[in-house]
């Protein structure tokens, strides 16, 4: 998010008036400029880990037919 906002000027239209807002002001208002967003990494790791566990459980407990049974 910092790459998209930092250094850009955004224009906010209020009626007939247009107010320019710096991206740095948006970052400081949302408190995104002080701490890195480690929660995104935790979410991605959690989803990936859950997918791996689901694949393991599926392959472990679903009975497979052998090629000689048909």
HTML snippet that shows the backbone in 3Dmol.js (N, CA, C, O; Angstrom):
<script src="https://3Dmol.org/build/3Dmol-min.js"></script>
<div id="view" style="width:600px;height:400px;position:relative"></div>
<script>
const pdb = `
ATOM      1  N   UNK A   1       0.825  -1.187   0.000  1.00  0.00           N
ATOM      2  CA  UNK A   1       0.000   0.000   0.000  1.00  0.00           C
ATOM      3  C   UNK A   1       0.873   1.255   0.000  1.00  0.00           C
ATOM      4  O   UNK A   1       0.473   2.278  -0.556  1.00  0.00           O
ATOM      5  N   UNK A   2       2.025   1.197   0.597  1.00  0.00           N
ATOM      6  CA  UNK A   2       2.871   2.371   0.637  1.00  0.00           C
ATOM      7  C   UNK A   2       3.410   2.713  -0.746  1.00  0.00           C
ATOM      8  O   UNK A   2       3.642   3.884  -1.047  1.00  0.00           O
ATOM      9  N   UNK A   3       3.608   1.716  -1.582  1.00  0.00           N
ATOM     10  CA  UNK A   3       4.128   1.973  -2.925  1.00  0.00           C
ATOM     11  C   UNK A   3       3.090   2.724  -3.752  1.00  0.00           C
ATOM     12  O   UNK A   3       3.451   3.584  -4.555  1.00  0.00           O
ATOM     13  N   UNK A   4       1.821   2.415  -3.572  1.00  0.00           N
ATOM     14  CA  UNK A   4       0.773   3.062  -4.341  1.00  0.00           C
ATOM     15  C   UNK A   4       0.522   4.493  -3.889  1.00  0.00           C
ATOM     16  O   UNK A   4       0.244   5.357  -4.721  1.00  0.00           O
ATOM     17  N   UNK A   5       0.613   4.765  -2.588  1.00  0.00           N
ATOM     18  CA  UNK A   5       0.269   6.077  -2.068  1.00  0.00           C
ATOM     19  C   UNK A   5       1.454   7.035  -2.008  1.00  0.00           C
ATOM     20  O   UNK A   5       1.292   8.234  -2.240  1.00  0.00           O
ATOM     21  N   UNK A   6       2.621   6.529  -1.706  1.00  0.00           N
ATOM     22  CA  UNK A   6       3.763   7.388  -1.421  1.00  0.00           C
ATOM     23  C   UNK A   6       4.202   8.169  -2.654  1.00  0.00           C
ATOM     24  O   UNK A   6       4.458   7.590  -3.710  1.00  0.00           O
ATOM     25  N   UNK A   7       4.286   9.501  -2.508  1.00  0.00           N
ATOM     26  CA  UNK A   7       4.756  10.351  -3.584  1.00  0.00           C
ATOM     27  C   UNK A   7       3.709  10.761  -4.605  1.00  0.00           C
ATOM     28  O   UNK A   7       4.033  11.487  -5.544  1.00  0.00           O
ATOM     29  N   UNK A   8       2.468  10.323  -4.457  1.00  0.00           N
ATOM     30  CA  UNK A   8       1.412  10.674  -5.403  1.00  0.00           C
ATOM     31  C   UNK A   8       0.477  11.704  -4.776  1.00  0.00           C
ATOM     32  O   UNK A   8       0.318  11.765  -3.556  1.00  0.00           O
ATOM     33  N   UNK A   9      -0.128  12.502  -5.629  1.00  0.00           N
ATOM     34  CA  UNK A   9      -1.144  13.456  -5.186  1.00  0.00           C
ATOM     35  C   UNK A   9      -2.488  12.989  -5.715  1.00  0.00           C
ATOM     36  O   UNK A   9      -2.642  12.740  -6.910  1.00  0.00           O
ATOM     37  N   UNK A  10      -3.462  12.870  -4.818  1.00  0.00           N
ATOM     38  CA  UNK A  10      -4.809  12.452  -5.183  1.00  0.00           C
ATOM     39  C   UNK A  10      -5.741  13.642  -5.056  1.00  0.00           C
ATOM     40  O   UNK A  10      -5.577  14.478  -4.168  1.00  0.00           O
ATOM     41  N   UNK A  11      -6.709  13.715  -5.938  1.00  0.00           N
ATOM     42  CA  UNK A  11      -7.640  14.834  -5.972  1.00  0.00           C
ATOM     43  C   UNK A  11      -8.999  14.366  -5.467  1.00  0.00           C
ATOM     44  O   UNK A  11      -9.571  13.401  -5.975  1.00  0.00           O
ATOM     45  N   UNK A  12      -9.504  15.069  -4.456  1.00  0.00           N
ATOM     46  CA  UNK A  12     -10.799  14.763  -3.861  1.00  0.00           C
ATOM     47  C   UNK A  12     -11.783  15.835  -4.307  1.00  0.00           C
ATOM     48  O   UNK A  12     -11.598  17.017  -4.017  1.00  0.00           O
ATOM     49  N   UNK A  13     -12.827  15.418  -5.010  1.00  0.00           N
ATOM     50  CA  UNK A  13     -13.825  16.362  -5.502  1.00  0.00           C
ATOM     51  C   UNK A  13     -14.950  16.487  -4.478  1.00  0.00           C
ATOM     52  O   UNK A  13     -15.597  15.503  -4.120  1.00  0.00           O
ATOM     53  N   UNK A  14     -15.171  17.726  -4.012  1.00  0.00           N
ATOM     54  CA  UNK A  14     -16.263  18.021  -3.082  1.00  0.00           C
ATOM     55  C   UNK A  14     -17.095  19.115  -3.733  1.00  0.00           C
ATOM     56  O   UNK A  14     -16.747  20.295  -3.682  1.00  0.00           O
ATOM     57  N   UNK A  15     -18.194  18.706  -4.341  1.00  0.00           N
ATOM     58  CA  UNK A  15     -19.016  19.679  -5.073  1.00  0.00           C
ATOM     59  C   UNK A  15     -18.243  20.221  -6.263  1.00  0.00           C
ATOM     60  O   UNK A  15     -17.780  19.460  -7.112  1.00  0.00           O
ATOM     61  N   UNK A  16     -18.107  21.546  -6.320  1.00  0.00           N
ATOM     62  CA  UNK A  16     -17.348  22.178  -7.403  1.00  0.00           C
ATOM     63  C   UNK A  16     -15.893  22.402  -7.020  1.00  0.00           C
ATOM     64  O   UNK A  16     -15.117  22.927  -7.819  1.00  0.00           O
ATOM     65  N   UNK A  17     -15.520  22.017  -5.824  1.00  0.00           N
ATOM     66  CA  UNK A  17     -14.177  22.249  -5.310  1.00  0.00           C
ATOM     67  C   UNK A  17     -13.359  20.964  -5.386  1.00  0.00           C
ATOM     68  O   UNK A  17     -13.863  19.894  -5.044  1.00  0.00           O
ATOM     69  N   UNK A  18     -12.127  21.051  -5.821  1.00  0.00           N
ATOM     70  CA  UNK A  18     -11.228  19.902  -5.874  1.00  0.00           C
ATOM     71  C   UNK A  18     -10.085  20.142  -4.901  1.00  0.00           C
ATOM     72  O   UNK A  18      -9.393  21.158  -4.982  1.00  0.00           O
ATOM     73  N   UNK A  19      -9.888  19.201  -3.976  1.00  0.00           N
ATOM     74  CA  UNK A  19      -8.857  19.332  -2.956  1.00  0.00           C
ATOM     75  C   UNK A  19      -7.743  18.328  -3.256  1.00  0.00           C
ATOM     76  O   UNK A  19      -8.000  17.125  -3.318  1.00  0.00           O
ATOM     77  N   UNK A  20      -6.509  18.807  -3.443  1.00  0.00           N
ATOM     78  CA  UNK A  20      -5.396  17.861  -3.631  1.00  0.00           C
ATOM     79  C   UNK A  20      -4.930  17.317  -2.283  1.00  0.00           C
ATOM     80  O   UNK A  20      -4.733  18.082  -1.340  1.00  0.00           O
ATOM     81  N   UNK A  21      -4.756  16.004  -2.190  1.00  0.00           N
ATOM     82  CA  UNK A  21      -4.301  15.346  -0.964  1.00  0.00           C
ATOM     83  C   UNK A  21      -3.064  14.528  -1.301  1.00  0.00           C
ATOM     84  O   UNK A  21      -3.074  13.721  -2.230  1.00  0.00           O
ATOM     85  N   UNK A  22      -2.010  14.740  -0.545  1.00  0.00           N
ATOM     86  CA  UNK A  22      -0.781  13.973  -0.759  1.00  0.00           C
ATOM     87  C   UNK A  22      -0.952  12.544  -0.258  1.00  0.00           C
ATOM     88  O   UNK A  22      -1.656  12.296   0.721  1.00  0.00           O
ATOM     89  N   UNK A  23      -0.304  11.614  -0.938  1.00  0.00           N
ATOM     90  CA  UNK A  23      -0.359  10.214  -0.527  1.00  0.00           C
ATOM     91  C   UNK A  23       0.275   9.983   0.829  1.00  0.00           C
ATOM     92  O   UNK A  23      -0.139   9.084   1.561  1.00  0.00           O
ATOM     93  N   UNK A  24       1.284  10.790   1.177  1.00  0.00           N
ATOM     94  CA  UNK A  24       1.923  10.670   2.486  1.00  0.00           C
ATOM     95  C   UNK A  24       0.955  11.003   3.608  1.00  0.00           C
ATOM     96  O   UNK A  24       1.020  10.399   4.679  1.00  0.00           O
ATOM     97  N   UNK A  25       0.052  11.964   3.378  1.00  0.00           N
ATOM     98  CA  UNK A  25      -0.956  12.321   4.372  1.00  0.00           C
ATOM     99  C   UNK A  25      -1.935  11.164   4.561  1.00  0.00           C
ATOM    100  O   UNK A  25      -2.363  10.887   5.682  1.00  0.00           O
ATOM    101  N   UNK A  26      -2.289  10.493   3.472  1.00  0.00           N
ATOM    102  CA  UNK A  26      -3.189   9.334   3.562  1.00  0.00           C
ATOM    103  C   UNK A  26      -2.531   8.226   4.372  1.00  0.00           C
ATOM    104  O   UNK A  26      -3.182   7.595   5.205  1.00  0.00           O
ATOM    105  N   UNK A  27      -1.241   7.984   4.136  1.00  0.00           N
ATOM    106  CA  UNK A  27      -0.522   6.942   4.876  1.00  0.00           C
ATOM    107  C   UNK A  27      -0.457   7.258   6.364  1.00  0.00           C
ATOM    108  O   UNK A  27      -0.673   6.377   7.196  1.00  0.00           O
ATOM    109  N   UNK A  28      -0.163   8.497   6.699  1.00  0.00           N
ATOM    110  CA  UNK A  28      -0.056   8.839   8.122  1.00  0.00           C
ATOM    111  C   UNK A  28      -1.427   8.831   8.791  1.00  0.00           C
ATOM    112  O   UNK A  28      -1.524   8.495   9.971  1.00  0.00           O
ATOM    113  N   UNK A  29      -2.488   9.191   8.070  1.00  0.00           N
ATOM    114  CA  UNK A  29      -3.837   9.157   8.635  1.00  0.00           C
ATOM    115  C   UNK A  29      -4.284   7.729   8.915  1.00  0.00           C
ATOM    116  O   UNK A  29      -4.934   7.474   9.929  1.00  0.00           O
ATOM    117  N   UNK A  30      -3.946   6.800   8.036  1.00  0.00           N
ATOM    118  CA  UNK A  30      -4.327   5.397   8.222  1.00  0.00           C
ATOM    119  C   UNK A  30      -3.328   4.640   9.095  1.00  0.00           C
ATOM    120  O   UNK A  30      -3.505   3.445   9.334  1.00  0.00           O
ATOM    121  N   UNK A  31      -2.277   5.318   9.576  1.00  0.00           N
ATOM    122  CA  UNK A  31      -1.245   4.720  10.431  1.00  0.00           C
ATOM    123  C   UNK A  31      -0.537   3.552   9.748  1.00  0.00           C
ATOM    124  O   UNK A  31      -0.225   2.544  10.381  1.00  0.00           O
ATOM    125  N   UNK A  32      -0.292   3.706   8.453  1.00  0.00           N
ATOM    126  CA  UNK A  32       0.398   2.656   7.702  1.00  0.00           C
ATOM    127  C   UNK A  32       1.868   2.967   7.476  1.00  0.00           C
ATOM    128  O   UNK A  32       2.585   2.170   6.870  1.00  0.00           O
ATOM    129  N   UNK A  33       2.331   4.133   7.965  1.00  0.00           N
ATOM    130  CA  UNK A  33       3.709   4.516   7.708  1.00  0.00           C
ATOM    131  C   UNK A  33       4.661   4.110   8.824  1.00  0.00           C
ATOM    132  O   UNK A  33       5.875   4.235   8.668  1.00  0.00           O
ATOM    133  N   UNK A  34       4.135   3.626   9.947  1.00  0.00           N
ATOM    134  CA  UNK A  34       5.018   3.333  11.075  1.00  0.00           C
ATOM    135  C   UNK A  34       5.393   1.860  11.167  1.00  0.00           C
ATOM    136  O   UNK A  34       6.548   1.546  11.458  1.00  0.00           O
ATOM    137  N   UNK A  35       4.479   0.969  10.934  1.00  0.00           N
ATOM    138  CA  UNK A  35       4.739  -0.469  11.096  1.00  0.00           C
ATOM    139  C   UNK A  35       4.571  -1.184   9.762  1.00  0.00           C
ATOM    140  O   UNK A  35       3.646  -0.876   9.011  1.00  0.00           O
ATOM    141  N   UNK A  36       5.445  -2.128   9.460  1.00  0.00           N
ATOM    142  CA  UNK A  36       5.238  -2.931   8.243  1.00  0.00           C
ATOM    143  C   UNK A  36       4.022  -3.849   8.402  1.00  0.00           C
ATOM    144  O   UNK A  36       3.619  -4.186   9.515  1.00  0.00           O
ATOM    145  N   UNK A  37       3.472  -4.228   7.305  1.00  0.00           N
ATOM    146  CA  UNK A  37       2.235  -5.012   7.318  1.00  0.00           C
ATOM    147  C   UNK A  37       2.543  -6.502   7.387  1.00  0.00           C
ATOM    148  O   UNK A  37       2.392  -7.229   6.406  1.00  0.00           O
ATOM    149  N   UNK A  38       2.979  -6.944   8.571  1.00  0.00           N
ATOM    150  CA  UNK A  38       3.312  -8.359   8.737  1.00  0.00           C
ATOM    151  C   UNK A  38       2.071  -9.244   8.777  1.00  0.00           C
ATOM    152  O   UNK A  38       2.170 -10.451   8.556  1.00  0.00           O
ATOM    153  N   UNK A  39       0.924  -8.675   9.051  1.00  0.00           N
ATOM    154  CA  UNK A  39      -0.286  -9.492   9.114  1.00  0.00           C
ATOM    155  C   UNK A  39      -0.598 -10.125   7.766  1.00  0.00           C
ATOM    156  O   UNK A  39      -1.168 -11.215   7.721  1.00  0.00           O
ATOM    157  N   UNK A  40      -0.240  -9.471   6.671  1.00  0.00           N
ATOM    158  CA  UNK A  40      -0.463 -10.044   5.345  1.00  0.00           C
ATOM    159  C   UNK A  40       0.346 -11.331   5.192  1.00  0.00           C
ATOM    160  O   UNK A  40      -0.149 -12.322   4.656  1.00  0.00           O
ATOM    161  N   UNK A  41       1.595 -11.308   5.668  1.00  0.00           N
ATOM    162  CA  UNK A  41       2.430 -12.504   5.591  1.00  0.00           C
ATOM    163  C   UNK A  41       1.836 -13.632   6.420  1.00  0.00           C
ATOM    164  O   UNK A  41       1.846 -14.786   5.991  1.00  0.00           O
ATOM    165  N   UNK A  42       1.320 -13.314   7.599  1.00  0.00           N
ATOM    166  CA  UNK A  42       0.713 -14.347   8.449  1.00  0.00           C
ATOM    167  C   UNK A  42      -0.526 -14.942   7.795  1.00  0.00           C
ATOM    168  O   UNK A  42      -0.755 -16.148   7.888  1.00  0.00           O
ATOM    169  N   UNK A  43      -1.323 -14.112   7.136  1.00  0.00           N
ATOM    170  CA  UNK A  43      -2.527 -14.616   6.458  1.00  0.00           C
ATOM    171  C   UNK A  43      -2.140 -15.542   5.309  1.00  0.00           C
ATOM    172  O   UNK A  43      -2.737 -16.606   5.150  1.00  0.00           O
ATOM    173  N   UNK A  44      -1.155 -15.153   4.512  1.00  0.00           N
ATOM    174  CA  UNK A  44      -0.717 -15.976   3.369  1.00  0.00           C
ATOM    175  C   UNK A  44      -0.133 -17.300   3.862  1.00  0.00           C
ATOM    176  O   UNK A  44      -0.408 -18.352   3.286  1.00  0.00           O
ATOM    177  N   UNK A  45       0.669 -17.254   4.923  1.00  0.00           N
ATOM    178  CA  UNK A  45       1.241 -18.483   5.479  1.00  0.00           C
ATOM    179  C   UNK A  45       0.146 -19.378   6.049  1.00  0.00           C
ATOM    180  O   UNK A  45       0.198 -20.597   5.890  1.00  0.00           O
ATOM    181  N   UNK A  46      -0.844 -18.785   6.708  1.00  0.00           N
ATOM    182  CA  UNK A  46      -1.954 -19.573   7.252  1.00  0.00           C
ATOM    183  C   UNK A  46      -2.778 -20.251   6.176  1.00  0.00           C
ATOM    184  O   UNK A  46      -3.134 -21.422   6.312  1.00  0.00           O
ATOM    185  N   UNK A  47      -3.088 -19.529   5.106  1.00  0.00           N
ATOM    186  CA  UNK A  47      -3.865 -20.117   4.010  1.00  0.00           C
ATOM    187  C   UNK A  47      -3.062 -21.222   3.327  1.00  0.00           C
ATOM    188  O   UNK A  47      -3.605 -22.280   3.010  1.00  0.00           O
ATOM    189  N   UNK A  48      -1.769 -20.977   3.100  1.00  0.00           N
ATOM    190  CA  UNK A  48      -0.928 -21.995   2.461  1.00  0.00           C
ATOM    191  C   UNK A  48      -0.796 -23.235   3.334  1.00  0.00           C
ATOM    192  O   UNK A  48      -0.882 -24.361   2.843  1.00  0.00           O
ATOM    193  N   UNK A  49      -0.585 -23.025   4.632  1.00  0.00           N
ATOM    194  CA  UNK A  49      -0.483 -24.161   5.547  1.00  0.00           C
ATOM    195  C   UNK A  49      -1.779 -24.951   5.618  1.00  0.00           C
ATOM    196  O   UNK A  49      -1.757 -26.182   5.638  1.00  0.00           O
ATOM    197  N   UNK A  50      -2.900 -24.257   5.657  1.00  0.00           N
ATOM    198  CA  UNK A  50      -4.199 -24.943   5.657  1.00  0.00           C
ATOM    199  C   UNK A  50      -4.418 -25.751   4.398  1.00  0.00           C
ATOM    200  O   UNK A  50      -4.969 -26.851   4.453  1.00  0.00           O
ATOM    201  N   UNK A  51      -3.994 -25.222   3.264  1.00  0.00           N
ATOM    202  CA  UNK A  51      -4.138 -25.946   2.003  1.00  0.00           C
ATOM    203  C   UNK A  51      -3.276 -27.204   1.998  1.00  0.00           C
ATOM    204  O   UNK A  51      -3.715 -28.256   1.532  1.00  0.00           O
ATOM    205  N   UNK A  52      -2.062 -27.102   2.510  1.00  0.00           N
ATOM    206  CA  UNK A  52      -1.177 -28.269   2.566  1.00  0.00           C
ATOM    207  C   UNK A  52      -1.754 -29.335   3.491  1.00  0.00           C
ATOM    208  O   UNK A  52      -1.724 -30.521   3.164  1.00  0.00           O
ATOM    209  N   UNK A  53      -2.279 -28.921   4.641  1.00  0.00           N
ATOM    210  CA  UNK A  53      -2.889 -29.880   5.574  1.00  0.00           C
ATOM    211  C   UNK A  53      -4.114 -30.529   4.940  1.00  0.00           C
ATOM    212  O   UNK A  53      -4.304 -31.738   5.074  1.00  0.00           O
ATOM    213  N   UNK A  54      -4.942 -29.756   4.256  1.00  0.00           N
ATOM    214  CA  UNK A  54      -6.122 -30.303   3.587  1.00  0.00           C
ATOM    215  C   UNK A  54      -5.730 -31.309   2.510  1.00  0.00           C
ATOM    216  O   UNK A  54      -6.363 -32.358   2.388  1.00  0.00           O
ATOM    217  N   UNK A  55      -4.702 -31.008   1.732  1.00  0.00           N
ATOM    218  CA  UNK A  55      -4.232 -31.952   0.708  1.00  0.00           C
ATOM    219  C   UNK A  55      -3.708 -33.232   1.348  1.00  0.00           C
ATOM    220  O   UNK A  55      -3.985 -34.325   0.854  1.00  0.00           O
ATOM    221  N   UNK A  56      -2.961 -33.114   2.433  1.00  0.00           N
ATOM    222  CA  UNK A  56      -2.434 -34.289   3.114  1.00  0.00           C
ATOM    223  C   UNK A  56      -3.565 -35.159   3.652  1.00  0.00           C
ATOM    224  O   UNK A  56      -3.557 -36.378   3.477  1.00  0.00           O
ATOM    225  N   UNK A  57      -4.535 -34.530   4.307  1.00  0.00           N
ATOM    226  CA  UNK A  57      -5.654 -35.295   4.871  1.00  0.00           C
ATOM    227  C   UNK A  57      -6.455 -35.953   3.762  1.00  0.00           C
ATOM    228  O   UNK A  57      -6.883 -37.099   3.905  1.00  0.00           O
ATOM    229  N   UNK A  58      -6.665 -35.247   2.662  1.00  0.00           N
ATOM    230  CA  UNK A  58      -7.416 -35.820   1.544  1.00  0.00           C
ATOM    231  C   UNK A  58      -6.701 -37.028   0.953  1.00  0.00           C
ATOM    232  O   UNK A  58      -7.327 -38.055   0.695  1.00  0.00           O
ATOM    233  N   UNK A  59      -5.405 -36.912   0.739  1.00  0.00           N
ATOM    234  CA  UNK A  59      -4.665 -38.021   0.148  1.00  0.00           C
ATOM    235  C   UNK A  59      -4.452 -39.165   1.134  1.00  0.00           C
ATOM    236  O   UNK A  59      -4.298 -40.313   0.719  1.00  0.00           O
ATOM    237  N   UNK A  60      -4.441 -38.874   2.408  1.00  0.00           N
ATOM    238  CA  UNK A  60      -4.175 -39.900   3.418  1.00  0.00           C
ATOM    239  C   UNK A  60      -5.390 -40.765   3.693  1.00  0.00           C
ATOM    240  O   UNK A  60      -5.266 -41.980   3.845  1.00  0.00           O
ATOM    241  N   UNK A  61      -6.564 -40.149   3.758  1.00  0.00           N
ATOM    242  CA  UNK A  61      -7.742 -40.879   4.233  1.00  0.00           C
ATOM    243  C   UNK A  61      -8.745 -41.256   3.158  1.00  0.00           C
ATOM    244  O   UNK A  61      -9.663 -42.027   3.438  1.00  0.00           O
ATOM    245  N   UNK A  62      -8.611 -40.748   1.938  1.00  0.00           N
ATOM    246  CA  UNK A  62      -9.508 -41.172   0.863  1.00  0.00           C
ATOM    247  C   UNK A  62      -8.932 -42.446   0.265  1.00  0.00           C
ATOM    248  O   UNK A  62      -7.772 -42.481  -0.147  1.00  0.00           O
ATOM    249  N   UNK A  63      -9.738 -43.473   0.222  1.00  0.00           N
ATOM    250  CA  UNK A  63      -9.276 -44.763  -0.300  1.00  0.00           C
ATOM    251  C   UNK A  63      -9.122 -44.699  -1.807  1.00  0.00           C
ATOM    252  O   UNK A  63     -10.014 -44.236  -2.518  1.00  0.00           O
ATOM    253  N   UNK A  64      -8.012 -45.156  -2.270  1.00  0.00           N
ATOM    254  CA  UNK A  64      -7.731 -45.168  -3.688  1.00  0.00           C
ATOM    255  C   UNK A  64      -7.977 -46.581  -4.240  1.00  0.00           C
ATOM    256  O   UNK A  64      -7.662 -47.577  -3.587  1.00  0.00           O
ATOM    257  N   UNK A  65      -8.540 -46.648  -5.443  1.00  0.00           N
ATOM    258  CA  UNK A  65      -8.730 -47.940  -6.074  1.00  0.00           C
ATOM    259  C   UNK A  65      -7.417 -48.384  -6.706  1.00  0.00           C
ATOM    260  O   UNK A  65      -6.709 -47.586  -7.322  1.00  0.00           O
ATOM    261  N   UNK A  66      -7.109 -49.636  -6.551  1.00  0.00           N
ATOM    262  CA  UNK A  66      -5.924 -50.117  -7.246  1.00  0.00           C
ATOM    263  C   UNK A  66      -6.275 -50.355  -8.704  1.00  0.00           C
ATOM    264  O   UNK A  66      -7.451 -50.464  -9.050  1.00  0.00           O
ATOM    265  N   UNK A  67      -5.296 -50.433  -9.539  1.00  0.00           N
ATOM    266  CA  UNK A  67      -5.549 -50.585 -10.975  1.00  0.00           C
ATOM    267  C   UNK A  67      -6.057 -51.978 -11.326  1.00  0.00           C
ATOM    268  O   UNK A  67      -6.560 -52.180 -12.432  1.00  0.00           O
ATOM    269  N   UNK A  68      -5.938 -52.959 -10.405  1.00  0.00           N
ATOM    270  CA  UNK A  68      -6.353 -54.316 -10.698  1.00  0.00           C
ATOM    271  C   UNK A  68      -7.802 -54.594 -10.299  1.00  0.00           C
ATOM    272  O   UNK A  68      -8.322 -55.663 -10.621  1.00  0.00           O
ATOM    273  N   UNK A  69      -8.469 -53.670  -9.610  1.00  0.00           N
ATOM    274  CA  UNK A  69      -9.829 -53.933  -9.144  1.00  0.00           C
ATOM    275  C   UNK A  69     -10.883 -53.700 -10.199  1.00  0.00           C
ATOM    276  O   UNK A  69     -12.028 -54.099  -9.989  1.00  0.00           O
ATOM    277  N   UNK A  70     -10.580 -53.101 -11.282  1.00  0.00           N
ATOM    278  CA  UNK A  70     -11.620 -52.829 -12.275  1.00  0.00           C
ATOM    279  C   UNK A  70     -11.548 -53.902 -13.319  1.00  0.00           C
ATOM    280  O   UNK A  70     -12.330 -53.892 -14.270  1.00  0.00           O
TER     281      UNK A  70
END
`;
const viewer = $3Dmol.createViewer("view");
viewer.addModel(pdb, "pdb");
viewer.setStyle({}, {cartoon: {color: "spectrum"}});
viewer.zoomTo();
viewer.render();
</script>
